[in-house]
Amino acid sequence: MKVVQEGKKEYWRWQEYQKILSSKNWEKSDIITAGVDVGSVGSKAVVMINGEVYSWSVTRTGSNSPDSAKKAIGWAMEGTGLELDDFKYIVGTGYGRVNVPMANKAVTEIACHAKGANHIWGPTVRTILDVGGQDIKAIRCDQTGRVTSFLMNDKCAAGTGRGMEVFADLLQIPIEDIGEVSLRVDEEPEPVSCTCVAFAKTEAMGLLRKGWSKEKVLAAYTRAMAIRMCALLKRVGIEKDFVITGGQSKNIGVVTRIEKILGIKRLPMPNWRGGGLDPMIAGALGAAIIAKALHERSK
């Protein structure tokens, strides 16, 4: 697994990486497809060979969606010998899906996350919580990964990946450690009252001045996030099995509080550092699966 090396410490910066499943040989393959998910904060690309994952990349979205798409798929192909001409079909998805220059078609991220979750965890998945950089989606699907209903809250970045980046920077705690740090409290504090990231940041600074520890402030914010996410899930209706996709699927502080509020456990996180698939790539993975189906339909 190739990981971007950090320079100066930036607490908000999450890990960018690329992974190749070297056991597969694309040169002997019939159908090579890809999904490119250009999100508001992160861009992901997944390469599939005959419906099986071959490689993927997770990168930061820049100011230009086409360039971010090119960077993501370029890194997913790096070291594989693949070129864009080798792909039979590419689907773009995510916030910038209409600006993926190499895509044959754009598909909504709702459909792609459902397909991706179905592939990662299997056909028992019925409810998906996807926490993006600037929005939250609660999705219901059937055993094939087809969307049956969904709700989305995208009015502001509160309770999303971007909101967590702001708190990591404010408190000078690496974003990948925030969840664990937020659980280091003897008693759960009241959640922060503000839903806007800017005001939540101001409220957090006020709590710090009152003598609250960083752990307590984080507990209050992650609890507020969890409450907000659970409200959306309850509105769409929760049915087992339940999974979480997106960057916040790795935030143990948020996940633990969601499970406590709902009274149900999510399906376990795959060992994505080993041989498992990363829930962060669910959208791009679903797009690659849909790309294969669209290619076959065209034939």
N, C-alpha and C positions, 0 to 999 in steps of 0.2 A: 504494500500500500504506500503510495507516494503522498507525502504531506507537505503543504507549504510551510517553510521555515519562517518563524517570527523574527522580526528585527526588534525595534523598540517595543516595550511592553504596552499593549493596547488591550485593556481589560474587556472591552466589548467584543473583540474579534474572536469569532468561533473558528473551529478548525476547517480548513479547506483541504480536500484530499481526492485522490484518484485510486481506483482499484481495478485490477484485471484478474479475471478468473482464468488462469493460464492453462487449465486442463482442457479447454475447448480450442478447436482449430477452425477458424473462420474460413480458411481457404477451401475447405471441403464442404462448405455449407450452401444450402439452397436459398434461404431467405435471411437477409441481414436487415434489421430494422432499428430505428432509434426513436427515442422520445426526448424532447428538450423542454424543460420546465423553467421558464424565465419568471421567477418570482420577484416581488418588490424588493426583497433583501438578498435572497440567494438564488443562484441558477444551478440547475442540475441536468445532467444528460445521462441516459442509459442506452447501451448498445445491447441488442439481443440477437442471438443466432438461433434460427428455427424455434423461436419462442422461449429460449433459455437465456438468462442474463450472462453476458460476456464481460462487460466492463461498465464502469460508471465514474462520474466526477461530481464533486460538490464544490462550487465556487461562489464568490461574492458577486452580486449583480452590480454592475457599474451604472453610469449615467445614461448609457446607450444600450437599449434592448438588443438590437441586432449584433452589436459587438459582444455583449454578454452571452448570447446564444452561441456565437462562433467560438468564444473562449471555452464554454462548457463542453461542447461536442468535440472541439479540438483536443482538449485535455483527455476526454474519454477515449479518444482514438490514439493518443500518444503512446508510442512503444508497441502498438499492435500491428502496424503495417497497413491498417485500414485507411482508405480515402473516401471522400464523400460519394464518389461515383460507385462505390461498392454497395451502397445502401439501396434496397428496393423501395423503401418508403420511410419517411420521417414525419412525425407528428409534433407540432408545437403546442404547448399548453402553458398555463400560468398567467400571471398578471400581464406579461408582455407577449402572449401567444401569437398575436397578429403581426409581430415584428421578428419572427424567426425566419431569416431569409432562406435557409435550406429546407424548410418544411414543405411537404406536399399538402398538408391540411392543418388547420388549427382546431383544437378540441378543448372544451371547457375543463378546467382543473377539477371540477366536481366529479365528472365522469372518470377522469384519469385517476384520481385518488381512490375511488371505489375499486376500480380494476386493479390498481397497484396493491391495495390492502388485501384484496382477495388472493392475489398471487403470493404475497409475503406470508400471510397467516393461514390461508386456506378458505374453503367454501363455507365454514361455519360463521365467518364474520358477518354481522348484521348492522353494527353501528360504528361509525368512524368519527373521531374528533381530529380535525386537522387544524393545527395552529400555525398559520403562516406568519410572514414578517409583519403584515399590517392588517390581517383579518383572521377570523375564526370561522370554521365551517363544521356543522354537525350534519352528518350524512347517514342515511339509511340505505341499505342495499340488499339484494337477494343473494342466493348461493352462487350465482355466476358473476357477481360483482357489478350487476346493473343497478343503477340508482333508482330507488323507489320514492324517496323524499329527501329534502335537505333544507337547512336554514343557514343563513350567513350573517355575520355581524361585522361590518367593515366601516363603521362610522368613524372610528379613530383607532390608534395603535395601542390603546390600553389592553393589557392582557395578551399581547402578542410578542413575537420574537423581538421586534424593534423596541417595545417597551422594556423588555428584559435587558437589552443592550444599554439603554439609558441608565438603568439602575446599576449595571456592572461598572459602567464608567464612573458614575457618581460615588459609589462605595469602594471603588478600586478593588474589586473582587473579580477574578477571571470568570467569564460568563459560564464556563463549563462546570464551575464549582458552586454556583449560586444556589442550586437546588439543595445540595448537601448542607451548605452553610445555613440555609433557611430552616432546616430541621433541628438545629442546635439550640433549641429553646425549651425551657422546662414547661412552659404553658403557652398555648396559642394566644397571640394578641388579637385585638379587634382588627379587621381588615382596614386598609386605607380607604377613605371615603370617596376619593376622586377617581373618575373613570378616564379622564384625560391624562396622557402621559406627562404633559408639561405641568399640570397642577399636582399630579401624584408626586412628581419630583420635588416640587416646592413643599408639599406636605411632608415628604420624607426628610428633607433638610430640617424642617421644623422639629420633627421627632428626634433627630440626631442632636439638635441643640438642647432639647429637653433632657438629654441623657440616655436615650434609647441606644441600645447596642446595634451594630450593623446586622447581627443575626435576627434581632427582634424586628427591625425595619423590613428586612427581607421576608420574614415570616408573614408580616402584615400584608406585604404586597403580593406575595405568591398566593396567599389565602384569598385575597381579593380577585386575583386572576382565576383561581379555581372556581370560586363562586360564580363568576361571570360565565365561565365555560359550561359549568353544570346547568345553569339556567337555560342556555341555548340547547343543550342536550335534552333536558326535560321537555322543552317545547317541541322538539322533533320526535321525541319518544325513544326511550332506550330499550334496546333488545340485545341480549347476548347472542354472539360473542361481541365484545367491545374492544376496540383498539384505538391507539393514538398515533397519528403520523405528524410529520413536520419536526422542526428543530426542538420544540418543547416536549417532544416525546422522551427526550433524554434528560429533562429537568425533573429529578426525583422529588423535589419539593412540591412542584405543581401536581405531578402524577399521584403522589401519596395523598394529597389533600383532595383531589378529585375522587379517588377511590373511597375515601372516608365519607365524603358528602353524599356520593351516590349509593354507597353500600355495596358496590360490586367491584371486582378486580378486572383490570384490563388483561388481555392476553400478554404473556411475557415478551419483553423486548428481545428480538433476535440478537445473536452474538455477531453484530455487524463488523467488529474488529477482527473476527475470525472468518468463518465461512458463511455467515448469515448475511441477509440483506438489510440495509439501513432504512428505517422508516422515513428518513428524511428524503429519500429518492422515490417515494411512493407515486408522486405525480408523474415524474419522468418515466418511471417503470410502466405505469398504466398507459401512458402515451405510446410507448414502444410496443406494448401488447395490442393496442388499438391499431397501430400502424401495420402490424402483421395481418390483422383481420381485414383492414381496408385494402391491402395489397392483394390478398387472396380473393377478396370480393371482385376486385378489378379484373381478375383473370377468369 
